[in-house]
């Protein structure tokens, strides 16, 4: 495992693609760093497809195994994160096809901060409304909101994962946000303007 001092120093100077290059050169610690960096986020992303955390964990593990076994497939044309999420998405789609049913968005992880009970109740109610509204969206809209608004990916990264052009991605996220806004407004969660 990369030492704490080394890891902190390395992560300031290396990006994910550089860690991947080290992995290709035989540095197993570099691969471990990438797994630890993306494991949880990838699981939550996949969980939005399969709506089962155990299956999402298995699919994430399968994605990392594919990266490890077929390490020569990554050609550094994009970011490692985009490459990994694309593999994960493909694994989720394959799983869904094999099981002949589509599963929807799961709950997002809750913040671990200590807050007053009242603030917690208000936040949980807001999350419940938001999650319920997201679940009402079309699957493409759910995925777009998940990647861009929740995961913080760029339009280009999300477009690659969802196999869309940049233009299609911009239209998709615009429509997804607009639909989500209409649902929240209809449910009285947003003030009408």
ChimeraX attribute file (.defattr): number of C-alpha atoms within 10 A of each C-alpha:
attribute: neighborCount
match mode: 1-to-1
recipient: residues
	/A:1	10
	/A:2	13
	/A:3	10
	/A:4	9
	/A:5	8
	/A:6	10
	/A:7	15
	/A:8	11
	/A:9	11
	/A:10	15
	/A:11	13
	/A:12	9
	/A:13	8
	/A:14	12
	/A:15	12
	/A:16	17
	/A:17	18
	/A:18	15
	/A:19	22
	/A:20	22
	/A:21	16
	/A:22	15
	/A:23	19
	/A:24	15
	/A:25	10
	/A:26	11
	/A:27	13
	/A:28	16
	/A:29	16
	/A:30	23
	/A:31	22
	/A:32	14
	/A:33	18
	/A:34	18
	/A:35	15
	/A:36	11
	/A:37	13
	/A:38	15
	/A:39	15
	/A:40	13
	/A:41	14
	/A:42	24
	/A:43	22
	/A:44	23
	/A:45	25
	/A:46	29
	/A:47	25
	/A:48	23
	/A:49	22
	/A:50	22
	/A:51	18
	/A:52	17
	/A:53	16
	/A:54	12
	/A:55	16
	/A:56	23
	/A:57	18
	/A:58	15
	/A:59	24
	/A:60	30
	/A:61	17
	/A:62	15
	/A:63	23
	/A:64	22
	/A:65	12
	/A:66	15
	/A:67	17
	/A:68	15
	/A:69	10
	/A:70	10
	/A:71	15
	/A:72	9
	/A:73	11
	/A:74	16
	/A:75	11
	/A:76	12
	/A:77	8
	/A:78	13
	/A:79	14
	/A:80	19
	/A:81	18
	/A:82	18
	/A:83	20
	/A:84	20
	/A:85	25
	/A:86	20
	/A:87	20
	/A:88	25
	/A:89	22
	/A:90	17
	/A:91	19
	/A:92	24
	/A:93	16
	/A:94	12
	/A:95	17
	/A:96	15
	/A:97	11
	/A:98	9
	/A:99	9
	/A:100	9
	/A:101	10
	/A:102	13
	/A:103	15
	/A:104	20
	/A:105	24
	/A:106	20
	/A:107	16
	/A:108	14
	/A:109	7
	/A:110	9
	/A:111	9
	/A:112	6
	/A:113	7
	/A:114	8
	/A:115	10
	/A:116	8
	/A:117	9
	/A:118	9
	/A:119	11
	/A:120	14
	/A:121	12
	/A:122	11
	/A:123	14
	/A:124	13
	/A:125	12
	/A:126	13
	/A:127	15
	/A:128	14
	/A:129	17
	/A:130	16
	/A:131	15
	/A:132	16
	/A:133	19
	/A:134	26
	/A:135	19
	/A:136	15
	/A:137	19
	/A:138	12
	/A:139	18
	/A:140	13
	/A:141	21
	/A:142	22
	/A:143	27
	/A:144	26
	/A:145	23
	/A:146	20
	/A:147	22
	/A:148	18
	/A:149	13
	/A:150	12
	/A:151	15
	/A:152	12
	/A:153	17
	/A:154	13
	/A:155	20
	/A:156	18
	/A:157	23
	/A:158	27
	/A:159	23
	/A:160	17
	/A:161	22
	/A:162	18
	/A:163	12
	/A:164	16
	/A:165	14
	/A:166	16
	/A:167	11
	/A:168	13
	/A:169	21
	/A:170	17
	/A:171	11
	/A:172	19
	/A:173	23
	/A:174	15
	/A:175	14
	/A:176	22
	/A:177	18
	/A:178	12
	/A:179	18
	/A:180	21
	/A:181	17
	/A:182	16
	/A:183	20
	/A:184	18
	/A:185	14
	/A:186	12
	/A:187	11
	/A:188	11
	/A:189	15
	/A:190	12
	/A:191	8
	/A:192	8
	/A:193	4
